Every structure is written in structure tokens, then in C-alpha cells.
Amino acid sequence: MNRDKLSILLSIIAITIPLLTVVYVVLEMSKPQTGVPRNNGLEAPQFFLLFIVITSGIISLIYSIKRYKANKQKLLDQHNKDRENRNR
């Protein structure tokens, strides 16, 4: 169960960090440029990598939630089976 929860947490982190990066870059690009020249934002390969990380995080989150629910149901079934055996 703990492994499933950790997998869900890491999937959420894999989704949020790239999204925060994109938000930060968009906010930085919208500021007026004064003084020291800044980067003009992310290039295509960087956006592609962020997209891949977000997509893999979403896919991993879906499978992690399915696995968590299946393992939880399996434990509940085992618990109910043990309870029935003790009552006999």
C-alpha cells in the first residue's frame, strides 16, 4: 500500500513541476525587458521534454490509482475472508 501511495505522489509531482516551470517561463516572458538580457523562453525541445514528462506523469497516475484500488480491494476481501473464518 505504501508503494502505491508513493507512486501516486511521485506521479503528481511529475505533473506539477513541469506545469510550474511553464507558468514561470510565461510569467518571465511577459515582463518588460530592462537591463540585463534574459532568455526568450523555452525552445521547442524543452517544451517537448516538458510535454513528455507531463504525459508520463498522467499515465503513471492513472495506473497507480488503478493499482491502489485493486490492492485495497484485495486487502478488504482478505480481511473479510479472515473475519468469516474466525466467526465459524
C-alpha positions as CSV (number, residue, x, y, z in Angstrom):
1,M,0.0,0.0,0.0
2,N,2.8,2.4,0.8
3,R,4.4,1.8,-2.5
4,D,1.2,2.6,-4.3
5,K,0.8,5.8,-2.3
6,L,4.4,6.8,-3.1
7,S,3.8,6.1,-6.8
8,I,0.7,8.4,-6.7
9,L,2.7,11.1,-5.0
10,L,5.6,10.9,-7.5
11,S,3.2,11.0,-10.4
12,I,1.5,14.1,-9.0
13,I,5.0,15.7,-8.6
14,A,5.9,14.7,-12.2
15,I,2.8,16.6,-13.4
16,T,3.1,19.7,-11.2
17,I,6.8,20.6,-11.6
18,P,6.7,20.9,-15.4
19,L,3.5,22.8,-15.2
20,L,5.0,25.2,-12.7
21,T,8.0,25.6,-15.0
22,V,5.8,26.6,-17.9
23,V,3.9,29.1,-15.8
24,Y,7.2,30.6,-14.6
25,V,8.5,30.9,-18.1
26,V,5.3,32.5,-19.4
27,L,5.4,35.0,-16.5
28,E,9.0,35.8,-17.1
29,M,8.4,36.3,-20.8
30,S,5.5,38.7,-20.1
31,K,7.7,41.1,-18.0
32,P,9.2,44.0,-19.8
33,Q,12.9,43.6,-20.6
34,T,15.1,46.1,-18.8
35,G,18.8,46.0,-18.1
36,V,20.3,42.5,-18.3
37,P,19.1,40.5,-21.3
38,R,17.1,37.4,-20.4
39,N,16.3,34.2,-22.1
40,N,13.3,34.5,-24.5
41,G,11.6,31.4,-23.0
42,L,11.7,27.8,-23.7
43,E,12.7,26.4,-27.1
44,A,10.9,23.5,-28.9
45,P,13.0,20.7,-27.5
46,Q,12.5,22.0,-23.9
47,F,8.7,22.2,-24.4
48,F,8.8,18.7,-25.9
49,L,10.6,17.3,-22.9
50,L,8.1,19.0,-20.5
51,F,5.3,17.6,-22.5
52,I,6.8,14.1,-22.3
53,V,7.2,14.4,-18.5
54,I,3.7,15.6,-18.0
55,T,2.2,12.9,-20.2
56,S,4.2,10.1,-18.5
57,G,3.1,11.6,-15.1
58,I,-0.6,11.4,-16.2
59,I,-0.2,7.9,-17.5
60,S,1.6,6.8,-14.3
61,L,-1.0,8.4,-12.1
62,I,-3.8,6.5,-13.9
63,Y,-2.1,3.2,-13.4
64,S,-1.1,4.0,-9.9
65,I,-4.7,4.8,-8.9
66,K,-5.9,1.6,-10.5
67,R,-3.2,-0.5,-8.8
68,Y,-4.0,1.2,-5.4
69,K,-7.7,0.5,-5.7
70,A,-7.1,-3.1,-6.8
71,N,-4.7,-3.7,-3.8
72,K,-7.1,-2.0,-1.4
73,Q,-10.0,-4.2,-2.6
74,K,-7.8,-7.3,-2.3
75,L,-6.9,-6.4,1.3
76,L,-10.5,-5.8,2.1
77,D,-11.5,-9.1,0.6
78,Q,-8.8,-10.9,2.6
79,H,-9.8,-9.1,5.8
80,N,-13.5,-10.1,5.3
81,K,-12.5,-13.7,4.5
82,D,-10.4,-13.9,7.7
83,R,-13.3,-12.4,9.6
84,E,-15.7,-15.1,8.3
85,N,-13.3,-17.9,9.1
86,R,-13.0,-16.6,12.7
87,N,-16.8,-16.5,13.2
88,R,-17.2,-20.1,12.2
